Amino acid sequence: MSVSEQSSIPSSRASRVAALAGAGARVGVNYVKHYGKKATGQKVAPTDLEEANAGAIYDTFSRLKGGPLKLAQMLSIDRNMLPEAFREQFAQAQYSAPPLSYPLVVKTFRREFGKEPLALFDTFSKSALHGASIGQVHRASKGKKDFAVKVQYPGVADSLDSDLAVVKPVALQVLGWKDAEVQPYFAEVRERLLEETDYSLELERSVSLSEASKEKIPGIRFPRYYPEYSNRRVLTMDWIEGRPLDRFAAEVQDPSIRNRVAQAIWDFYHFQIHQLKRFHADPHPGNFLVDESGDVVVLDFGCTKQIDLDFHRDYFRFLDPEVVRDRKAFEKGLWTLDILSENDTERERDLILENAQAGAELLGRPFYEGSFDFSDETYMAAIFEMGEAQRKNREWKQIRTARGSADSIYLNRAYFGLYSLMGLLKARIETRRDV
């Protein structure tokens, strides 16, 4: 067993609470050390404390897996939710979480199939090749066929509610959030995580969305799934060779190739959201591979979201620049989406309108222009700086309560993740193509 593997996961509520309490104690020690150094005149960087705390919390989340690690993964996509030190640490949850040891994998197979992995497959890698928040992936073969077998971590589904209950106070204290501000994220984690822990549901969605999307989007492909080797805790699909999207972006310099890959991902989301009204709601680099031919392989349909026609109409009216620039029309749209409230004071309403208009104009710019260059680093920096300014504005934080429907949260995350992928690829794309 490699030193980075885990031989067990804390499973009882008491053990998981104790683990988080230990993280809290480490954070307390970090504060004492940091301010002790400052008091004695030692030089300390402003980010030292955040980096130490982020490391302590991520280390605990990665050992607990499940709800805590999924929360880290989700928050790492949205740069505006976290200080940079936390975002960098939490980004590891996208596909490099410490794996579980082989005996625990065997235990899951015995429980779910009544037999060990090598009774189903000719070969099965004892070490995981990929680990994330809910499960880890092993490579297997049978005859001439190679498979990617995703095995869920033990106890993830059973500990969901207790996980979120004990993680929430830590997030509120360490990250300085308000309960109302973080509640939509916790509600989303719970709802999506309940779905993601059911691999039978993921199998059904993977097949359905793959069938609906294949041959519709040039440059996109999907693995084949195998129900006979899948159940609620194990999901088996084709093994496909390819580079994770972030590695592809780091290694391939030809802009025409990067643009083609980016366009395929953009068109895939455009088709899902506007045609299918159901979309892949977890757009991070670990969920996309680029194969030898330059096609994009879409992985992991565990997290998807359905949107209805009325919400789709109300949400995407803000892609019309005339609506955004017309204060009355824009305000009416905010009421429709429940972003404005009868309880808001006049000052609060003005502040919400001011920030929302600035945000809609900035985030809608790729759609307004039709052809957009995401290699312009000043654009992504402007999005980040706007979020940072809002995060640090005391007056804004006082009114930044949970607003709007849950559907807005899922779509906002999807588009923020998509913009981040376009920025990662430094791509120029057509944003309003019919697909």
Secondary structure, DSSP 4 states (H G I P E B T S, - for coil): --TT-BS----SHHHHHHHHHHHHHHHHHHHHHHHHHHHTT----TTHHHHHHHHHHHHHHHHH-HHHHHHHHHHHH-TTTS-HHHHHHHGGGGTBPPPBPHHHHHHHHHHHHSS-HHHH-SEE-SS-SEE-SSEEEEEEEETTEEEEEEEEPTTTTTTHHHHHHHHHHHHHHHS---HHHHHHHHHHHHHHHHHHT-HHHHHHHHHHHHHHHTTTSTTEE---B-GGG--SSEEEEE----EEHHHHHHH---HHHHHHHHHHHHHHHHHIIIIISEEE----GGGEEE-TTSPEEE---SSEEE--HHHHHHHHGGGSHHHHH-HHHHHHHHHHTT-S-TT--HHHHHHHHHHHHHHHHHHHHHHHHSEEETT-HHHHHHHHHHHHHHHH-HHHHHH----S-HHHHHHHHHHHHHHHHHHHHT-EEESS---
